[in-house]
Amino acid sequence: MANTFVQQTFRNVKGSPLTYNEADANFRALQYNMPIGALISYPELGTVPDTWLICNGASLDTTDYSELFTVIQYTFGGSGASFSLPDYRGTFLRAADEGAGIDPDARTLAAVQAHSLASHGHKVQGDYVDQYGNSTSKRGYGGDKDRDWDTDNAGGSETRPVNYIARYLIKALTVMPV
């Protein structure tokens, strides 16, 4: 599966598909030069590349992963001799606002933001039909009295943009331990 994905997705500067070995060599060079703590979205659900870990909240030893610990410390949990990876499973990442005024909560780096739907209303218009089939263009029971009109629920189990599934990986090591 990975070979097919690589051959169909990656092309050289002339537009020709890369061979699996060419793409693999390019990725290995790239991953070696990526800084510890760098994140990538990775479209393969199989084996994770060497020196990378899945962002799944796992607890790691501060000694075994000292380079990564130096970068993220206890930002995502842990204490003493263990720290936690970020857990990005099933979530979207959002770039830090950094003064742009787009994120109304102006959160700090690595802060989690719960599900939310922007405040909005629905105006319902139409004729009221009573239990006898009589219709009136006035709102509510008994003619012109105000009445709250409810709309039926619609939609799925969450609010979300169009999306693709990928894994978030974090660069954990410069070289693989022996």
PyMOL commands that set and color helices and strands:
alter all, ss='L'
color gray80, all
select helices_A, chain A and resi 2-9+20-33+66-72
alter helices_A, ss='H'
color red, helices_A
select strands_A, chain A and resi 39-42+52-54+59-61+78-79+82-84+128-129+135-136+167-171
alter strands_A, ss='S'
color yellow, strands_A
deselect
rebuild
show_as cartoon
